[in-house]
Amino acid sequence: MNTSNESLPQCPVARGLTSVGDTWSILILRDAHEGLTRFDQFRKSLGIAPTILTRRLASLTKDGLLEKHLYSERPPREEYVLTEAGRDFLPVLIMIGAWAQRNCDGNLARYIDVETGREIEPIGIDAVTGAKLGSRPMRMGLVRKGDDT
């Protein structure tokens, strides 16, 4: 019997959480989507200890959600910019916020569409079937590339 996990497909939720599975990392990504890029901006916004912020920024950079850009040579200063993978996390942030608005107490901020001025009401949709996520039975399994079934 093979007890090694190497042959089993990894849960995508578990794998995703290894990159962004702590509160600080998610809040850093939230702030990056709001336009913050510099260490002091993140520290001020979050009230986070510098050592923790340094570790989280390094981890997000290593995992490919942020990348460092030099914005000053003297003294050398870097800023943190969202990568494509980091930008791809925005719908997840919005869905977490929508979940909290439905299920958590408190007067919570809302996401507003800048062009229309209306509140955004996000839903998850399966791009293949068009069905709202959670409206149909589903299971987790392994799908091989090129397999349409």
C-alpha positions as a printed Julia matrix, in Angstrom:
149×3 Matrix{Float64}:
   0.0    0.0     0.0
   1.39   3.37   -1.04
   0.91   5.88    1.78
   2.82   8.61   -0.02
   0.75  11.63   -1.0
   2.87  12.16   -4.12
   0.62   9.94   -6.26
  -2.61  11.55   -5.04
  -3.98  14.72   -6.59
  -3.55  17.62   -4.23
  -6.61  19.49   -3.07
  -6.59  22.87   -4.85
  -7.94  24.61   -1.76
  -5.14  23.22    0.4
  -2.54  24.15   -2.24
  -3.93  27.68   -2.63
  -3.9   28.19    1.1
  -0.17  27.45    1.22
   0.31  30.68   -0.75
  -2.34  32.95    0.75
  -3.77  31.07    3.7
  -3.16  33.53    6.48
  -4.97  36.73    7.31
  -1.96  38.99    6.79
  -1.22  37.67    3.29
  -4.83  38.1     2.21
  -4.95  41.64    3.63
  -1.66  42.53    1.9
  -3.18  41.36   -1.39
  -6.31  43.38   -0.66
  -4.2   46.49   -0.08
  -2.11  45.79   -3.2
  -5.34  45.72   -5.21
  -6.18  49.1    -3.69
  -2.89  50.46   -5.06
  -0.5   50.15   -2.12
   3.0   49.08   -3.16
   5.46  50.18   -0.51
   6.45  48.56    2.77
   5.51  51.6     4.87
   2.11  51.86    3.16
   1.3   48.25    4.0
   2.59  48.65    7.56
   0.52  51.77    8.16
  -2.64  50.35    6.59
  -2.48  47.03    8.43
  -0.84  48.01   11.73
   1.35  44.96   11.29
   4.73  44.36   12.94
   7.61  44.97   10.5
   9.03  41.47   10.99
   5.71  39.82   10.14
   5.21  42.1     7.12
   8.71  41.31    5.86
   8.01  37.56    6.06
   4.61  37.82    4.37
   5.91  40.02    1.54
   8.8   37.6     0.99
   6.4   34.65    0.9
   3.98  36.35   -1.51
   6.93  37.26   -3.72
   8.35  33.71   -3.6
   4.92  32.28   -4.47
   4.6   34.61   -7.47
   1.75  36.85   -6.31
   3.92  39.95   -5.92
   7.16  41.05   -7.52
   9.69  43.59   -6.32
  10.55  46.64   -8.39
  13.3   49.1    -7.55
  11.81  52.6    -7.29
  14.83  54.4    -5.8
  18.51  53.68   -6.31
  19.81  56.01   -3.58
  18.91  54.84   -1.11
  17.86  51.53   -2.68
  14.13  51.09   -2.17
  11.77  48.48   -3.54
   8.05  48.36   -4.01
   5.78  45.34   -4.33
   3.63  45.05   -7.44
   0.94  42.49   -8.2
   1.83  39.85  -10.75
  -0.72  38.23  -13.05
  -1.3   35.58  -10.37
  -1.78  38.33   -7.77
  -4.26  40.17  -10.0
  -6.05  36.86  -10.56
  -6.76  36.76   -6.8
  -9.11  39.79   -6.93
 -12.3   37.77   -7.55
 -11.4   35.6    -4.55
 -11.11  38.72   -2.37
 -14.45  40.0    -3.61
 -16.11  36.63   -2.96
 -14.68  36.49    0.58
 -16.11  39.97    1.15
 -19.51  38.97   -0.27
 -19.56  35.9     1.96
 -18.78  38.08    5.0
 -21.54  40.54    4.08
 -24.05  37.67    4.03
 -22.81  35.79    7.09
 -20.99  38.09    9.5
 -22.34  40.78   11.8
 -21.34  44.39   11.45
 -21.6   47.35    9.14
 -19.24  46.16    6.43
 -17.92  48.14    3.48
 -19.2   47.2     0.03
 -17.52  46.94   -3.36
 -18.85  49.63   -5.71
 -18.57  49.64   -9.51
 -16.78  52.91  -10.3
 -18.5   53.35  -13.67
 -22.1   52.72  -12.53
 -21.83  53.72   -8.87
 -23.76  50.56   -8.0
 -22.85  47.92   -5.45
 -21.21  44.86   -6.96
 -23.11  41.64   -6.29
 -20.61  38.88   -7.1
 -21.56  35.29   -7.81
 -19.45  32.32   -8.85
 -20.35  30.78  -12.2
 -19.04  27.64  -13.88
 -17.76  28.9   -17.24
 -18.45  25.53  -18.88
 -22.11  25.05  -17.88
 -23.1   28.59  -16.9
 -24.49  27.21  -13.64
 -24.16  29.15  -10.41
 -21.61  27.45   -8.16
 -23.35  25.58   -5.36
 -26.55  25.08   -7.37
 -25.58  21.64   -8.71
 -23.9   18.61   -7.18
 -20.15  18.49   -7.67
 -17.17  16.45   -6.59
 -13.43  16.92   -6.59
 -11.42  14.77   -8.94
  -8.5   14.7   -11.29
  -9.01  15.86  -14.88
  -6.2   15.25  -17.32
  -5.23  18.0   -19.74
  -7.02  17.58  -23.04
  -9.8   15.48  -21.46
 -13.17  17.04  -22.3
 -15.23  14.63  -20.23
